[in-house]
Amino acid sequence: MLANEALRSGVYQRLAAWHGELTAFRRDLHAHPELGFEEKRTAERVTEALRVCGVDEVHSGIGKTGVVAVIRGAKAKSGRAIGLRADMDALPMREENDFSWRSSKPGLMHGCGHDGHTAMLVGAARYLAQTRDFDGTAVLIFQPGEEGYAGAKAMIDDGLFERFPIDAVYAMHNWPSLAPGMIGVNPGAMMASADRFEITIQGRGGHAAHPYLTIDPVLVAGHIITAAQSLVSRNVNPLDSAVVSLCAMQAGDLGAFSVIPRQAQLIGTARTFKREVQDMIEERLGRLVESVALGLGATARLDYRRMYPATINTPREAQFAGDVAASLVGEDKVIRDLIPSMGAEDFSFMLQSKPGAYLRIGQGGEGGCFLHSSRYDFNDDILPLGAALMSSLVERAMPAAPRR
Ligand code: NI
């Protein structure tokens, strides 16, 4: 249990009474991880749990494996609706934990805590369906494929917001470097955009003893790698943020020490918060790749793909979510100016369509390992708090009775 005196609210107490069941549910998901758009069992378990909770409607197969639950409040005068989102997918990595609920599938692991996010939203479904102490509609969105599959976009493209119109949408992610009981948010950029780029360099292969007869793509790659470092240091305004990382290179054959290959390939990622910085990096990188190659007698091509946009909270909803968090854990446990992360998140697609906020819920503390570590596990201690936070967002955004 969390050692936090502020957790006296009715909503928290009620959810804490279900802590054991939520933990069992979470650990079952953990033991059965599924990749993006393959969350069949997970979606079935969620659907089953939602029906037991007594929600009004359950819709499955939205954005392939996504599930949506609708819960109507005791009143429906406001005409308002609030969306809450959890992600369900796991990662293609090997788990190195040895507790009894470790992954039962080799090479698959809930290494990012989406099992916990799903369990917390199921907890909120149970609470909201039992109490219905709000005036409007709660739309609970269980999303597939957050880890690189843009499952949020798949649900939106499948008519999510037309079928379930909402006024605002909220999501949260566990955060190992924040202590349990802490909640972080900010009124703007929470996470960066994630772009993937591939550079293909064409030279002319030949005998390494006679390089003058070749055009060496490995040398060209070396110059491109070095020159790409100038984008962030010389082109991006120092008051803006950006990352350009070259993460893989392939050329030649390690067994062929005397052969200059014909082609070299580089793969990397760019991370930014602002559209204009993103545009500039794409444009500059393209020109740099072509001209460096040209200067060395080769040709090179940039294939630049924008994967996830930046996750930008809307100020009003971020302020509101911070207030709701403070009502549960106390103002001193809420960080309202959380420093953004250069990581990315596909909840960004939902925030491009709707006002809303993305929060971080503390789960770690000293010695805990970070997300995507092979020894990571979601901290079950925070299940009731996360569920209470989701529930309270609905209750306070659409109060059944005017609040004092
Ligand atoms: Ni994640």
Boltz pocket constraint, residues with backbone or C-beta under 6 A from the ligand:
constraints:
  - pocket:
      binder: B
      contacts: [[A, 112], [A, 113], [A, 114], [A, 146], [A, 173]]
      max_distance: 6.0
